[in-house]
Amino acid sequence: MNHPLGPLALADLIGLDVCLAIMKVLQDGLDAHKYRPAPLLEKWSPTDSSAGNPAGGSMSTATDIREQVVELAREFAKEKIEPFAAEWDRTSHFPRDVVNELGKLGFLGMCTPEEYDGMALDTVTYLMVLEEISAADAALAVSVGIHNAIPTTMLVKHGTPEQRERWLKPMARGEILAGFALSEPEAGSDAASLRSQATKDGKNWVLTARRRGPRTRARPIS
């Protein structure tokens, strides 16, 4: 649900369960998938509450939501990442199944607008989640961070409506893990010094670039 206040501030104002109830009405009444609540939002909502009357007699606030999502990231990292991180490093293994689970939980859509199945989390919450994942495996946190912060935000800010519709939703759900081919021989990882150029040639674009290799490769997640 898009609102000028932002999702966390709106939840803080009227209560998370009320937000979810409104989204459910919009989804069912308009048969519009874009109003489907993200999995993490549903996880935070009290299961025994009704709209306007949360379980325990108190509404979920933005601070509550932040604490809960960070706690979820911490628990997932301790259970699914930390015990295996050293072995992944030794064997050069990429844990595709773990990335898939992160996507299902919403952690690959943290910077994605809600209309594209994302969480639209605030920057502080997003960074706190990355901190928890980094504590378990810094390499995996880099993949999650790049996916959220660079390809996602580029599409949100500069993509066409068709591109955003095509890519942002599967990216937010974790069906695609996106990367950023950054390093050049002359520039290293200084994005402001990149010399790559895309030139229009009729109906096509010609990309002229030299690369040392992407930081993480875009790949489908099965």
Buried (B, 14 or more C-beta within 10 A) or exposed (E): BEBEEBBBEBBBBBBBBBBBBBBBEBBEEEEEEBBBBBBBBBBBBBEEBEBEBBEEEEBBBBEBBBBBBBEBBBEBBEEBBBEBBEEBEEEEEBBEEBBBBBBBBBBBBBBBBBBBBBBBBBEEBBBBBBBBBBBBBEEBBBBBBBBBBBBBEEBBEEBEEEEBEEBBBBBBBBBBBBBBBBBBEEBEEEEEEBEEEEEEEEEEEEEEEEEEEEBBEBEEBE
